[in-house]
């Protein structure tokens, strides 16, 4: 047996990637992407932030704001740019509108514009504080995580700089140019597992300047005082027939790396990630899977899906996709593919029928590789195209139990519903296996070749082969007689086996599909080549020719040449004779009845003298009754002074003393032949 190609179903896809497809596209470099003035200034400063009036004077007309009487802050969150109110200063009034200020002049230096500690600290991340949502520009609140219903978690560097900052440069995905950005921002946190830290702080990740999927700017390199990227985009290579991207494996969460393969990615450190699976809103298309079960379309470049190619259909799925069932048809356990991003199955599980005494499943033959279909049978499966696959061969984590097989060799327990095991179940021991199993050896006991049963799902033999003693001129092996069915033991002999309890079994007879070669047997009748060590063949070796058979075989006839009854030799494993029976010619006609059969003289017991009659040279006319039944005896009679005798047809009487034998009480054309004459047996009474 070989390990089956039919392996297990896709599992664990419920944890497939749900990465955001937006690479911080909302953090562009325009004014809306920065924290700008949340509102109009009031008529003066206060010692604490004013949720209604903001932190400074009107940016266009100024106001009475400025330094407060108690030293409170006097600046808007968007930093310099507006005309100060009374008592304030205008740091930008001398700068022409069409002149880009120097970066160093743009970046805030000195004490914090607003002390972040004026706000409660964020509990979800470090170096950030909770700013009332009302103080943030409308349309930008979604860029920040919630602290509670009325405040957002804003990184300290934005608060302290008043919005005038320059993010540190770093190397991001595929060594692309990037900027260090806080994981307090939801878009960064959502991709923290994928974004490298590089030279950034612990609570930061290096976000690329350009979307590695599309090549479009993410905006992170144009925030606030940043003048923009200085390097061209770095776009990841495509894979999965154009629907995936080659992604550095160290950027794929470790618990998800096994879901992806290398596909066409040339760099061994890359994994091919289908882009659909990076979208947190992606729900695969519905389809009909194996057994008309509900399923979902998933890319075939996923190793778990590709491994089922040829087993699951494409159905209505797009190219490079296959329809994976919502539930494992063997166990009814959810595969997870119908539960991605809020999806859910709408139909109950559909499982395969059981077989093999409950230890197997009826699976469509199309799911079994053509080279392995002959290893499986139909068993109790009712579907014309179904095959019964034992569960032990379907579960990729299952290994058959250990046992002791022929010749005390190492073996594994396999169910008898497998045709090869069923054909040998009378010879294979049960040992510690279940009643419906037999212990199959790890190595063929005749050839020492691996049987494959000890290599299923990573299993391996622990002992060397234990071949059986050869016999039958090397074409047979000595097997314990206990392993041979009682009704078949008489068909085998001991041959050269040293163990008196062993029988010599020709190896070819083990094959469930073995059909002997054709040949011409006795009298030119149809025959088959059979091993000469078989007792029935050995007893007739003198008359069974070798013909075209191997030297270790003789050509046995399809039909008994005396009775015309089938010998069964031409009916092994579905074989049938092609010619009518051949029988020896009759002889010794007595009273219109043929009492004898012409046979080769080699079949006549030594010392027996018979009339040749009409038989060919080297043939003799033997009593048919004796040929059919060697224990047959002729009717008794009295031979007068010669004593007891037997009634034989005249044609069988060929003796120098024939004149002494009269008809006596025997029938017409018969003589009463004395059992012995002058102390010597005539054979008549044998």
N, C-alpha and C positions, 0 to 999 in steps of 0.2 A: 504494500500500500504506500502511496505517496501522500504527503501532506496536501490537503485540498487547497485548490486555488480559491474555493469559495471562502472568503474571510468575512469580518464583522461589519456593522453599519456605522455611519458617521455619528459620533457623539460629541458633546461638549460645545456645540456651536452656539449654545445659548450665551456663551461668554465671548462671542465674536466682537471684534472692535466696534466701538461706537464713538469714534473721534470726530470732533467738529471739523467740517469742511471749510470753515472760514478761518483763515490764518490771520486773525486780528485785522481783518479788512476794515473794521469800524474804527480803527485807531489811526486814521489818515492824518496827514500833516496840516490840514486846514484848521481854521480857528475852531470849528465845531468838535475837533478831536482833542482839544485841550480844555482844561478847566478855565472857562472865561468868567467874566463878571456875572454873578447870578442875579443881579437886579439893580435898580436905581439906588443911589446913595441917599442918606437922610440929611438932615440939617446939621448934624454933628456926630462925633464919634461917641462910642460907649465903651465901657470896660469889658464887654463881652460881645460875642458875635450877635448880630441882629438878624434873626431869620427873615424878617420882612424887608429890611433895608439894605442888607449886605454889609460889606466891610470898608467902603470908601465913598468918595464923592462920585458924582455923575461923570462918566468918562468923556462926555461931550461938553457939558456946561459947567462942570465943577460944582461944588457945594460948599457948605460951611464945615465939611469934614476935614480931617487932618489929624494931627496928633491930639489924642484925647487928653482931657485934664488929668486922668489918672495913668497916662502912659500906655493905654490900650493900643492895639494894632491899628494901623492906618494904611491899609493896602488891600486891593482886591485880589482874589485868588488867581486872576490871570496875570498878575505882575504889572510892570510898568506899561504905559501906553496911553493912559487917559490924562486929561488935564486935572491937576489936583485941585482940591477945594481950598478954602481959606486956611492958611497956615501950613499948607502942604508944599511939596516941591514937584516940579515937572522935569523928570529925568530925561524925557524924550522930545522935548519941544524943539531942540536944535537939530534933530535928525530929519532930513528931508524924507518925504513919503516914498520916493522912488529909490532910496538907497538902502541896501540890505545891511543892517547893523552887523558888526563883527560878532562872531560866536562868543568870544570872551566877554564882549559887552552885553550880550544877550543873557548869558547864564547868570542867575542870581548868585551873588557871593556875599558873605557876611552873615549876620544873625538871621534866624528864620523870619520870613515875612509874616508867617503865622505859626505860632508854637503848636505843633501837633498835639501836645499834651493837654491843650485846652479841651480836647475831645476825649471821649472814652476810648480806651484801647480796643482794637478788634480781637475777638476771641478765636477767630478762624485762621488767622495768620499773624506773622510777626511784622514789626516795623510798619504798622498801619493803624489808623484811628477812624472812629465812626463819625462821619460828618453828616449833619442833617441833610436830607435829600433836597430840601428847599434851597439850600445854598449851592447846589450843583446846577449847571446849565441844563435846561430842558433838552431832552433828546440824548443826553450823555449818561444818565443815571444807570442805564442798562449795562454800561461798561464796567460797573463796579458791583461787588457782591453785597448782599443785604447784611446789615448788622441787625436791624429789626425793621418794622414796618415803616419807620420814618427816617432812617439813616442808612448810609452806605459806607462800606469799608474802603477808605482811600489811602494809598501808600503814603508814607510820611514825606518822601522826597517831593511829591507833588504839592502837599500842603506847605511844607517849609520853604519851597522855592517860589511859591506864589504862581506856579505854572511855568516858570522859566528855568528849564533844566536841560541837560544834555546826557542822554543815556550812554553808558559805557559800551564800547564796541567789543565784539566777541565773535567766535566762529560757531556757526550753527550747523544745521543739517548739511551733510555732504561738504563740510568745510566752507559753507557759504557765509558771506558777510551777514552779521546780525547785531542785535543790541540786547543788552541785559534788561529784562523787564520782570517786575515782581509777580510772583505766583499768587498774590492777593487778587490780581485781576482774573475774573472767571475764565476768559478766553485762554489765558496762559495756564491757569490751573488745569483746565480741561485737557491740555496737551503736555502737561509737565512730564509725563512718562516718555513722550516722544522727543521732546526738545532737550538738547544737551545743556549741561550747566556750564561747561567750559570754564572761563575765568570769572564767571558771575558769582555773586554771593549765594549762600546756601538757599535763601528764600527767593532766588531768581532763576530764570532760564533764558537761554540765548535764542531769541526769536529772529528768524531770517528776514532780511530786507525784502525778499521776493518770495511769493508763494511758490514752494518747490513743486507744486502740482501744475499750476498754470503759468508761472513766470510773471504774474502780475505783482505790483508792489503791495506789500502788506501795510505800509504806512508807518511802521515802527521806526524806520530810519529817517523819518521826516517829522517826528514829534517835536514840538516846541522849538528849541534853538538848533536842532539838528538840520544840517544843510542837505541831507539826503544821502543815498548810497553812493559809494565810489567804485563799486565793482559790478560787473554785469550779473544777471540772474544765473543761478545754478538750478537747473530743472532735473528732476530725477528721471531715469530711463524708464520707458514703459515695458510692461510684461503682460502676461495673461491675455495674449491676443489683443493687446492695446487697451485693456480695461483695468490694468493694474500698474503699480509703480514699484520700482526696485528701491527698497527702503533699508537703510542700515539696520541690521538685526539688533544692535544694542539700543535702538530707539523703539523697538517693539517690546511691550511689557513681557517679562519672562514667562508669565503664565499663559501668554497668547502665542508665543513663538512657534509652538508645535502645530498651530492651526495653519501656518503658512509654509510654503516651499520656496525653492530658489527659482523654479520655472526657467525662464530665459535670461535671468540676471547673470551676467558674466562674472561679477564680483562675488566670491564665495561668502563674503560677510554681509551680503544683501539678502533680503527676503522679499518675495513678490506679494504685495498687498493690494487686492482689488480696491479701486477708489470708492466703489459703492459702499463698502464696509467701513469707510471712514466717516460716513454721513450718519449722525445720530438720529436722523429721521427716516433712514432707509428701511423699507419693508420689501422683501423679495416678492416677485410675482408668484401667484398661485399656479399650480399645475397638477397633473395626475401622474402619480408615481407608480412603482411596482405594485401589481395587484389592484390597480385602479384606486390606490390610496391617495389621500390628500397630501400634497407636497408643496415645496417652494423651490424656485429656480436659484441655484447658486453657481458661481464660477467653477468650472472643472479644473482650474489651476490650483484650487485648494486641495492639498494632498488627500484629505479625508473624502473629498468628492471625487477626485480623479481616480482614486483606488477602486471606486465602484463603477467606473466606465465600463459599459457592456453589461452591467448588472441592473442599473437604473436607467430609465428612458430620458430622452431629451424632451419629449412631449412638445408643449408650446413654448418652451424656453428659447431664449435667443441663442445664437451661436456661442460656443465656448461655455455654455451652461448646461447643467443637468438637473433633473427634477428629483430632489431629495425628499423622502417621505417625512411627514411630521412625526410619525412614531416608528420605532424599530419594528419591522414586521415579524421579527422572531420573538421579541420580548414584550412588545407593546409599550416600551419605555420611550418617553419623549426624546427626540433627537435634538430638540432646541431650535431647529431651523424655522419653526412656525411661531416662535416666541421672541423674535428680534424686535427691539425698539417698540414694544407695546403690541406687537402682532400676537395672534392666538389662533389655534386650530378651530375649525367649525365642525369637524366630523370626528366621531370616535375612532380609536385605533382599529386597523385591519391587520390581522395576523395570519400567518400561513397555518394550514392544517397540520396536525401532528401525525407522526408515523414512527416506525422503529420502536414499537411498544412505549410510545410517549417520549422517547429520547431523541427524536428527530423532527424535522420540519419538511413539509412538501413544498419545494421551491421550483419555480419554472426552470426548465432545462436551459433556457437562454441565459440564466444567471450563472451557469456553470461553464467554465472553459471547455471547449470541445475536447481537448486532450484529457480531461478528467471525467467526462460524463460516464465513461464506461466503468468508473470506480463506484458509481452509485446505482442503485436499483429503484424500482417504483414502489416496492413494498406495498403499503396499504393506500397509497395516494390514488385518488380517483381521477385527477386531471390527467388526460392522455399525455400531456407534455411535461408533467411534474416528475421530479426525482426526489427521493427521500434522502436528505442530508442529515446525518447524525449531528446533534448539537455540539458534540465534542470537536467536530471539524469546522463548525461555524463560528464558535466563540474564539476570537483571537487571543484570549487570555487563558484558554483551557488547555490542559495537558492530560492525556490519558493516564490512568493509574498503572503503576508498576506491577509486574507479575512474573512468574517463572513459566517458560514455554517449553517447547520440545527440547529434549536433551538437557533439561534444567538450564536452558539459556535465558538471558534477560529478555523480557518482552513487555508489551503494553496491552491493556484491555481495550478491545474494540468491539462494537456491536455486531451481531450476526446478520443485521439487515444489510450490511455491506456485502455485495455479491461475492467478492473474493474470500471474505471470512466465512460466509455461509457455505461456500463450496468446500471449505476445509474444516468446518466446525466439528466434524466427527473425529478429525485427527488432532485438532488443536486442543490443548487442555483448558479447562475453565479456571483452574487454580483459584486465586483469590478474587476473580472477576465476578460480576453479577451474572445471574442465570441467563440473561440475554446477551452475554458477551463471551468472547474467547480470548485466550492469551496469544497474541501474535508476536513472534520473535522479532527482535531488532534487526537481525541479520538472517537472510535466507539460509536455512540449515543445510541446503544442498550445494549452494554456490558461494556462500559467505557474503553475497552482495547485500547492501543495506536495503531493508524493506521500506524504509521511510516512516514507519510507525513510531519510531523513537526520535523523530526530528520534527514533530508537529509543534508549531508555535514556540520555537526556540528550545525545545527539549533536545536531549542528546543522550546516546547510550553511555553507560559507565563501564561496560565490560566488553572484552573482545569477542569476536564471533566464536560459536561452538558448532562447527560443522558435524554432521552425522557421518558415520563410517560409510565409505562408498561400497557399492556392490554392483552386480549386473554389468560387469565389464566397464564400470565407471559411469553408467547412465542411470544408476539407481542409488538409493541410500538405505541404510539399515534403520528402520523406525521401530520403536517399541510396539509390540503387537497390541498393547492396550489402546494405542492410538488409532488402530484400524478397526472399523466396524466389524462385529462378529460375523455377519453374513458375507463379508468380503475377505476375511482372513484366508479362506481356502483358495482364493485366487492367487495368493502370493506364496512364495517359498522363502527358505532361509538363505539360499544361495551361498555366498561366502561370508555372511555375517557371523562374527565370532560369538556374539551374545545369542544363546539358544532361544531367548525370549523375543528376539528381534525378527522382523520380516523385511525382505528386500523389496522396496517399492520403487519401480521405475519413475524417475522424476517427471517425465512427460505426463503421467496419469494424474498429476496434481492440478494441471491446468483446466479450468472450467471451460475453456474454449478449444481444448486439444482435440484435433481430428487426425487420425493416422494417415500416412501417405498411401495412395492407391498402389496396387501391385497385382500380378497374376499368380494365383495360388495353385493348389492341386488341380490337375487336369485342365489348367488354363482358366479356371473359374476366378471370378472377381474376389479380391482379397485386400487386406490392409497390413501394413508393416507394424508388427508388434515386437516388444522386447523379448528376446529369446530366453531370458531368465524366468519368465512367467511359467509356472508348472505346466499349464495346459499347452503352451507353445513348446516347452522343453520336451514334453512327452511325445510330441509329434514332429520333433526336429528332423527326423529321417524323411518325412514325406512333405513337410512344409518347405517350399523352396525359398531361397534368399531373394531371387529375382532382382528387383531394383532397390531393395531395402539396404540399409546400412549393415555393416558386418555384425553388429550387435543385435540385429533384428531378423525375423523370419516373416514370410508372407502367410498370414492366417486367412482361411477362407471366410467369406461372408456367411455362407450356409454350410451346415454339416453335409459333407459329400455323400454320406450314407443315407441320412433321413431327409435331407433337404430343409431341415429346420434352421432358422436363423441362429447364428452363433452370437449375435449382438455386437460383434467386433466392428461391423460397418454401420453401427447406429449410435456411436458415442457422440455426445454433445451436439445432437441435431444432424449428424451425418446419416445418409441413407444409401443403400446399394443402388447401383444404376443398371445392373443386369439381373436376369432371372437366376434362380438357384442352379448350381452345377451339382450333379450327383454321379457317383460311380455307376458304371453299367451293370445291369443285372446278369445273373447266370443261374445254372442249375434249375431249369424249369421242370417241375414235377407236378403232373396232373394239371398243367396249365397255369401253375403258380410258380413264380420265381422264388426259389428258396435260398438263393445265394447272391452275393455281390462281388464283382471283380475288384480286388484291392491290391495295392502294391504288396509284394511278398514280405516286405519289411514289417507289415502290420500283423502278419501271421505269427503266432507264438512259435518259438524255436522247437524243432522236433515234430511239429505238426505237418503231416503230408496231406495235401488236398489235390483233387483233380483240377487241372488248369481249365478244362472245359473250353469255353469260347473266349476266355480272357486273353489280353495281350501278353507278350513276353514280359517276364519279371513280375507278372501279376498272378494272383491266384483267386480261385472262387471260394470265398469264405461264407459260412452260414450267416445269413443276414441277422437272424435272431441273436447270434453270439456277438455280432458287431454292434448291434443296438444295445444289448444288455450283456455285458461280460459275465454275469452270474447265471445266465440262462443255461439250463440243462435239457438235453433231449429226453423224450419219454423212455422209461425203462422197459426192458423185455428180458426174456430168458434165452440165452445163446446155447441151450442144450448142455452138452458135456463141458462147454467152455465157461459155463456159469452165467453170472449176471451180465447184462448188456444194455445198449441204448439203441433206439430206432433212429437211423440216419438215412437221409436220401441217398440213393445209389451214387449220385454224382460226387458225394463227399467221401466215398469209400475208395481209398487208394492204398491197398496194402497187399503184400505178398500172400497174405492169408485170406484174401477176400473170398475165395471159394468156400471157406469154412462158414461164412456168414450167410445165413438164410433169412427169408422174410419173417418166418416165425409168426408172431402176433402183430408185427408191424404193418403199416399201411402199404398200399400199392407203391411200387417203385422205391421202397425202403428196405433196409436190411437191419437185422439185429446184430449189431457189432459188439463183440465181447469187450468188457472193460479192460481185460488184459489177456494176453496170449503168451503162454510159456513164461509167465512171470513179468512180462513187459507190458506197460500201459499202452493202450491204443489211443487214449485221449477221448474216446467216445463218451465216457461217463464223466468227464471233467466238467 
